[in-house]
Amino acid sequence: MKKYLISGITAAAALAFSPTLLAAQPGAYLGAGVGVYTLDIDDIDYDDSAALLRGFGGFRLNDNWAIEADYQRFSEAEDDFLGVDAELDFEGYGISVRPIIPLGNLIDLYGKIGWTWYDAEASAGGFAIDDSGDDFTWGGGVDFHLGDLLTLRGEVSRIEVEDTDLNLVSAAVLLRF
């Protein structure tokens, strides 16, 4: 009897931690993350990086495709430009499609192609500009699945806003449903 009990517990434990069960399954997910961003402004030597917060939700359609909506809040970036203090405040939300390449059951590589709508406020030397618009965004990253519900994500992406590019690097945690 003791032999069967130990065998049963061992089999249940092996099945519970099976890589097949850890693989991402189609379905909804929500996540949040932190990161940093840098600005690359055409024809201007503006060099600063600042923190960003992001929240996102999506739906994995199958092993190779997902759609995702996100919100990103960028902390204020500050720099000195020709002796004048300059500040930029930015937030945006977007939608993207994510082509996915599973590498086994625990790791996925993915691309990100989408569109971002943004609101930006810039000020320098007592002048202020408010701008809003929408532009192309793209990037890629890696997902590490830590069970049926939890995934760690690392991502690099870029939002191309007219003459300014925002380069983002972030880490996030997502919960799958």
N, C-alpha and C positions, 0 to 999 in steps of 0.2 A: 504494500500500500504506500509506504513511504517513498519507494522508488518511482511509482506512478505520479505522486504528488510533485516530487522534484522535477521529473520530466515534463509535467504539465506546466509548471511555473517557468521552467527554462524555455519551453516552446512559446509561451505567451510573451515572455520578455523579448525573445528574438523577433517575434512577429511585430511587437509594438515599436521596435526600433528599426524595422526594415526600411531600407532606402526607398523602396517602392511607395511606402506610405508617406515618406517625407517629400516626394516630388510634388511640385505645384500642380494643383488641380484647377480646372476652369471654375470661375466664380468671382464674386466681388471681393474687394479689399479696400482698406483705409490705411493711411500712413501719415507720419509726421517726421520732419527732419530739420537739421541745422546744417549750416555750411558757411562758406565765404564766397564773395564775388569780387571781381575786378572790373574796372571800366576801361574800355579802349575807345577813346574819342578821336575821330579822324581830325588831323591837322592841329591837334592840341596835345600838349604834353601834360596830361592829367593822369596822375599815378596814385591810385589809392585802392585799398580793398576794405571791405567791411563785412559784417555778419549778415546772414539771411536766415529766415524761418520759413518753412514751407509745410503745407498740408496738401494731401492729395487723396483721391479715390479713383478707383477704376474697376474694370471688369476684364478678367482674362477669358478670352473667347475659346481658346484651345491651347495646345502646347506652344504654338508659334506666334500668336497675336493677342494683344491687349489694347484696350482704349483707356485713356486716363484723363482726368481733369485735375487741375492743381491751382493753388493759390500760393503766391510767394510775397513775402514782406521783407524788403531790404532795409537794413539799418542805414542811417544817414552816412554818406561818404563825404569826407572833407579833404581838401587839398589847397595848397597855395599856388595860384596861377598868376605869374607876373606880378607878385607882391600883393595880390588880392585874394582874400579867403573865398573859396568856392565850396558850395555844398550841394549835394544831390540827394533827393529822397524819392524812392521808387517802390511801387507795388504793382503786381500784375496777377492775372489769372489766365489760364489757358487750357487748351485741349490738345491731346496728341495721340498718335497711334504708335504702338511699340511692337516692332518685329522682334521676336525672341528666338534665341538659339539655345536650347537646353544642352548643358554639358553634363550628362549623367542625370541623376535625380536630385542632387543637392545644389547645383550651381546653374544659373542662367546668365547668358550674356544678352544684352538687348540694345537696340537703337531707339531713338526717340525723334519723331518728326511731327511738328505741330504748329500751332498758332497761339500767340500770346497777346492779350489785350492789357494795356498798362496805363497807369497814371504816374506822371513824373513831375517833381517840383525841383527847380534849380535856382540857386541864388548866388550872386557874386557882386561885391562892391555896392550893396544897397539895391541892386536890381533883382527882380524875381520873375521867373517864367514858370507857368503851369502848362503842361502838355499832356495830352492823352492820345492814344492811338493803338494800333495793332501791327504786329510784325511776326515774321517767321522765327521759329525756334527749333533747335535740333541738339542732339547729344547722344549719349550712350552710357552704359553702366553694367553693373553686375549685381545679381541677387543671390544671397546665400540663404537657403531654406533651412530653418532650425526646427522643423516639425511641421505638423499639419496646419498650424495657425500663424506661425511667426516667421518673418523674413527680415534679414538685414540687407540694406541696399546702399551701394556706393554709386554716385552718378556725377558725370561731367556734362555740362550743357552750355549752350550759348543762345542768347536772345539778341537778335539783330534789329536794333531800334534805329532806323534811318542812318545817321552818321556815327552812331554809338553802338558798340557791342558790349554786352554784359556777359562775362565768362563766369560760370558758376561751378563750384565743387561742393558736393553735399553728401551727407550720410543720413540715412533714415531707417526707421523701423516701420514695418507694415504688418497688419493683421489681416489674414484671409478668412473669408466666411464661406 
